[in-house]
Amino acid sequence: MSDERVATLAGRLADRLGDACVVQSGDIPERFLEEPRGRFARRPDLLARPGSTGDTAAVIRQCRAAGMPVVARGGGTGLVGGASVAAPSIAHRGGGVLLSLDRMDRIVSVDADAAAITLEAGATLAAAADAAAEYGMAVPLSLASGGSATIGGIVATNAGGNTTIRHGNARRMVLGLEAVLADGRVLDLMSTLRKDNAGYALGQLLIGSEGTLGIITRAVLALVAQSRQQAAAWCAVDSPRAALRLLRRVRSGLGETLTAFELISRRALEFSLVHLPGSRDPLAEPSPWYVLVEAGSAIAGDWLEGALLGVLEAAAEAGTVENAALAANRAQAAEFWRLREAISPAQKPFGASVKHDISIPTESIPHFIDEACIRLEQRLPGIRPCIFGHAGDGNLHFNLTRPEAMSDEAFMALEPELNRIVFDLVVRSRGSIAAEHGIGQLRIAELARRTDPVKLDVLRRIKHALDPDNLLNPGKVIVPDAKT
């Protein structure tokens, strides 16, 4: 878009939002542009910071009139470039307007009777958790980025996390939402109802759409009772197959109290131990694989720790668990989680990484890991797979660190080939190339290449119906067919 047209649009937006809330490209603070992996650096033409749903609708209407694309931004914690301006090669548009909802951060209400919280899109997950805790309740979602991740972004990407095995992804906890559509109209689906079969579930369509079908401005989330007792253990197992045998035992022995089941490779733990000052190996002897198990119950008592201990003792007798450390208190459990959540950033000092957020049918995880590691080693001897993730729900973070003697540049030049090896096996296993991080712009070509043609056609039709001018987050999730 020409400088003159950008300036004209900036003036119109400033009339509504105020001069301080509309910033031109060169003056946009870095905190609105940063993204965790540093892969997407294209600058928008403008930054707009609405303070209300009405403001957001006004911005969308003005941008539509000017033919200016809009990219919604939450906390900037996404890993696939969904909240960054897309490259011209996939967006075919100008830099557009980056729409930050950071000013819309109110906790509107907590309804103890409905066990629900209503909040604006810019509120963080941590703020929501704090508000719920005042009523003895909790938001049933746990993310390492909870202090920065915002509710709008979480809902728009259908975020998962550590507790999906028990509570599901964001989709399962959203009772209602409000969104601004591409034509500037406000779609009001706000409700605390648990049962509503009146027509299509339009809110579910917007959840996980990554800002390509509408801009989520408010949401109602279901809450759960806070845990009054918790138990956690760090377990050594000799293989992913043993981990699945343990999963069956803990599901049977702990029932609905099972909150998390994390698979962690030895390499992943070693990276984390180097990265975290003062950290220590939870067990005296190394093991090729580990499982972090956590359970929680809102029922008062002291029986949960004993139940977990009983399951682990039976697993040890059966040869499934080689060793285990049961957390003596919440501080020790937190230390287990600190090791787990440090794995991804801990890879950086060891060189460039090619990262995959995938899901595999649970029973296929061991074979997938074996086959993928064999093929990758054959292609690139010395490659260092760093494997961890939420194995209880089939989600693996299958990350590949370069061989020690290889340069970062040479390794990253092989990224398309390494992706093909991994994704070919994912598809063959009937898994997903995007388990919880979404498609964004990073995986848009892979989605188009590997998706059933009928599904792809339906996705494009939905996009065209709700955003015919392709103004909302162009170059993300789905590239509209040239015929639509």
SVG drawing of the C-alpha trace seen along z (x, -y; Angstrom):
<svg xmlns="http://www.w3.org/2000/svg" viewBox="-32 -12 65 70">
<polyline fill="none" stroke="black" stroke-width="0.4" points="0.0,0.0 1.3,-3.5 2.6,-5.8 -0.2,-8.2 -2.9,-5.5 -1.2,-4.3 -1.1,-7.8 -4.8,-8.3 -5.8,-5.1 -3.6,-5.9 -5.4,-9.3 -8.8,-7.7 -7.9,-5.0 -6.3,-7.7 -9.6,-9.6 -11.2,-6.6 -8.4,-5.2 -6.3,-8.2 -2.9,-9.1 -1.0,-7.0 -2.8,-3.8 -1.9,-4.0 1.8,-3.6 3.4,-3.6 5.8,-0.9 9.2,-2.3 8.0,-3.4 6.4,-0.1 8.0,1.1 9.8,4.4 7.5,6.1 4.8,6.1 7.0,7.7 8.9,10.3 8.1,14.0 9.8,16.8 11.7,18.5 12.8,15.3 11.7,16.6 9.2,14.0 10.4,10.5 8.2,8.7 6.9,5.4 3.3,4.3 2.4,0.9 0.6,-0.1 0.0,1.0 -3.5,0.4 -4.4,1.0 -8.2,0.9 -9.6,0.6 -13.0,2.2 -15.0,4.5 -16.5,1.4 -13.0,0.0 -12.0,3.3 -15.1,3.3 -14.3,-0.2 -10.7,0.7 -11.9,3.7 -14.4,1.6 -11.8,-1.1 -9.3,1.5 -11.9,3.2 -12.7,-0.1 -9.0,-0.7 -8.3,2.9 -5.8,3.3 -5.1,6.8 -5.4,7.2 -3.3,9.5 -4.5,10.1 -1.9,10.4 -2.2,11.6 0.8,12.3 3.1,13.2 3.9,16.6 2.9,18.6 5.5,20.7 4.2,20.9 4.2,17.2 0.4,16.9 0.6,13.4 3.3,12.0 2.8,10.5 3.1,13.2 5.7,13.2 4.6,11.8 5.1,15.3 2.1,16.7 0.1,13.6 0.2,11.6 -0.8,8.5 0.9,5.5 2.2,5.4 -1.2,4.5 -2.4,3.6 -1.1,5.4 -4.1,5.4 -2.9,5.8 -5.6,6.5 -3.2,5.9 -5.4,3.0 -8.4,5.2 -7.3,7.1 -10.3,6.9 -11.5,9.8 -15.2,9.1 -16.7,11.4 -16.4,14.8 -19.7,16.7 -19.2,19.1 -22.6,20.7 -22.0,21.4 -18.3,22.1 -17.3,19.8 -15.1,16.7 -15.8,14.0 -12.9,11.9 -11.5,9.8 -9.2,11.3 -6.1,9.5 -6.2,10.9 -3.4,13.4 -3.9,17.0 -2.1,16.2 -4.5,13.3 -7.5,15.6 -6.0,18.2 -5.5,15.7 -9.1,14.4 -10.5,17.9 -8.4,18.8 -10.2,16.1 -13.3,18.3 -11.6,21.6 -11.6,22.5 -9.0,23.0 -8.8,22.5 -8.2,26.1 -5.3,25.2 -1.6,25.2 1.0,23.6 4.6,22.8 3.9,19.3 0.9,18.7 2.2,15.4 2.2,14.0 -0.2,16.0 -3.6,14.2 -7.1,15.7 -7.8,14.4 -4.7,16.1 -5.3,19.3 -8.9,19.6 -7.9,18.6 -5.3,21.3 -7.1,23.9 -4.1,24.2 -3.4,27.4 -0.8,28.0 0.2,30.2 -3.3,31.1 -5.0,32.0 -5.1,35.7 -7.7,34.7 -9.3,31.4 -8.8,31.3 -7.7,28.3 -9.1,24.8 -12.0,26.0 -13.4,28.0 -13.4,25.1 -14.9,22.3 -18.6,21.8 -19.0,18.6 -17.2,16.0 -17.5,12.7 -15.8,11.9 -15.6,9.2 -16.2,10.5 -14.4,9.4 -17.2,7.0 -17.0,5.3 -20.1,6.9 -19.9,8.2 -20.9,11.9 -22.2,12.2 -22.0,15.8 -21.4,15.0 -23.0,17.5 -22.3,19.5 -24.7,22.3 -23.3,25.9 -26.1,27.0 -27.2,25.2 -28.1,27.0 -29.8,24.0 -28.2,24.1 -24.6,24.6 -21.8,24.3 -20.4,21.1 -18.1,20.5 -16.4,23.9 -15.7,22.8 -13.8,19.7 -11.8,21.6 -8.6,22.7 -9.1,20.5 -6.0,18.4 -7.7,15.1 -8.5,16.0 -12.3,16.0 -12.9,13.4 -11.1,11.5 -12.0,12.9 -12.6,10.0 -14.1,11.7 -14.6,15.3 -16.4,17.3 -14.3,20.2 -15.5,23.1 -13.8,23.4 -13.0,26.4 -12.6,26.8 -9.1,26.2 -7.1,29.3 -6.9,29.8 -4.3,32.6 -1.7,33.3 0.8,36.0 3.7,36.2 6.4,38.6 9.5,38.7 9.8,42.2 12.5,44.0 11.4,46.3 13.5,48.1 11.5,47.3 8.4,45.5 6.7,48.9 7.3,49.2 5.9,45.6 2.6,46.7 2.4,49.7 2.7,47.3 0.1,45.0 -2.4,47.9 -1.6,48.6 -2.0,45.0 -5.2,44.5 -6.6,47.5 -5.2,46.8 -5.8,43.0 -8.9,42.6 -10.1,39.1 -7.4,37.7 -4.7,38.2 -3.7,34.7 -0.5,35.1 1.6,37.7 4.8,36.4 7.4,38.5 10.9,37.1 14.0,38.5 17.4,38.6 18.8,36.1 16.0,33.7 16.7,33.9 20.4,33.5 19.8,30.3 17.6,29.0 20.1,29.8 22.8,27.9 20.5,24.9 19.1,24.5 21.6,23.4 21.5,25.4 19.2,28.1 19.8,31.7 18.9,35.1 15.8,36.3 17.2,39.9 20.6,41.2 21.1,43.3 20.4,42.2 17.7,43.8 17.0,43.6 13.5,42.3 11.4,40.8 7.8,40.1 6.5,37.3 3.1,38.2 0.9,35.8 -2.5,36.3 -4.8,33.9 -8.2,34.0 -10.5,31.4 -11.5,33.9 -9.8,33.1 -7.6,35.8 -4.2,37.4 -5.0,40.6 -3.8,39.5 -0.1,39.8 -0.6,43.3 -2.7,44.2 0.1,43.0 2.7,44.8 0.7,48.0 0.5,47.8 4.3,47.2 5.1,50.1 2.9,52.4 4.6,51.1 8.0,51.7 7.1,55.2 6.0,55.8 9.3,54.4 7.6,51.4 9.2,48.8 12.9,49.1 13.1,46.3 11.0,43.4 11.1,40.3 7.8,39.4 7.5,35.6 7.7,35.0 5.9,31.7 4.7,29.2 8.1,27.5 9.7,30.7 6.8,31.3 7.4,27.8 11.1,28.7 10.1,31.6 8.0,29.3 10.8,26.8 13.0,29.4 10.3,30.4 9.4,26.8 13.0,25.8 13.6,28.4 12.7,26.3 14.7,23.2 17.5,25.4 18.1,26.6 19.4,23.2 23.0,23.4 23.4,26.8 22.9,25.4 20.1,24.9 17.0,27.0 14.3,28.1 11.1,28.5 7.9,30.5 4.7,30.3 3.0,33.5 0.4,35.9 0.4,39.6 -2.2,42.2 -1.0,43.2 -0.4,46.9 1.7,45.9 4.1,43.6 6.9,46.2 7.0,47.4 7.0,43.8 9.9,42.8 11.9,45.9 11.3,45.5 11.8,41.7 15.1,41.9 16.4,44.6 15.6,42.7 16.9,39.4 20.2,41.0 20.6,42.6 20.1,39.3 22.2,37.2 24.5,39.2 25.0,37.5 21.7,35.8 20.4,35.4 16.7,36.0 15.3,34.2 12.0,35.9 9.5,34.9 5.8,34.1 2.4,34.9 2.4,38.6 -0.8,39.1 -2.7,37.4 -0.4,38.4 1.3,35.0 5.1,35.2 7.5,32.3 9.9,34.1 12.8,31.7 16.0,32.2 19.3,30.6 22.1,30.4 25.1,32.8 27.8,31.3 30.3,30.9 27.8,29.3 27.2,25.5 23.8,24.1 23.5,22.8 24.2,26.2 21.8,27.9 18.9,25.5 19.4,25.9 18.2,29.5 15.1,28.4 12.7,29.2 14.1,32.7 14.1,33.4 10.5,32.2 9.5,34.5 11.0,37.5 9.1,36.7 5.8,35.6 5.7,38.6 5.8,40.9 3.2,38.7 0.7,39.0 1.4,42.7 0.5,43.1 -2.7,41.1 -1.4,38.4 -1.4,34.6 1.5,32.3 0.1,29.6 -0.9,31.0 -1.3,27.8 0.8,25.0 -1.4,24.5 -0.6,24.0 0.2,20.2 2.5,19.5 5.1,22.0 3.0,25.1 0.6,23.6 2.3,25.3 2.4,28.7 -1.3,28.4 -2.2,27.8 0.0,30.6 -1.1,33.3 -4.8,32.5 -7.6,34.5 -8.9,32.6 -12.4,32.6 -11.4,31.2 -9.2,28.6 -12.1,27.5 -14.4,27.1 -11.8,25.1 -11.5,22.7 -15.2,22.4 -15.6,21.5 -12.8,18.9 -14.3,17.4 -17.8,17.2 -16.6,15.4 -13.8,13.4 -14.3,13.1 -11.7,10.4 -9.0,12.4 -8.3,9.5 -8.1,11.4 -4.6,12.8 -3.9,13.6 -1.2,16.2 -2.1,18.2 -3.7,21.6 -5.3,21.8 -4.5,20.2 -7.8,19.4 -8.3,21.1 -7.9,18.6 -11.3,19.6 -13.1,18.6"/>
</svg>
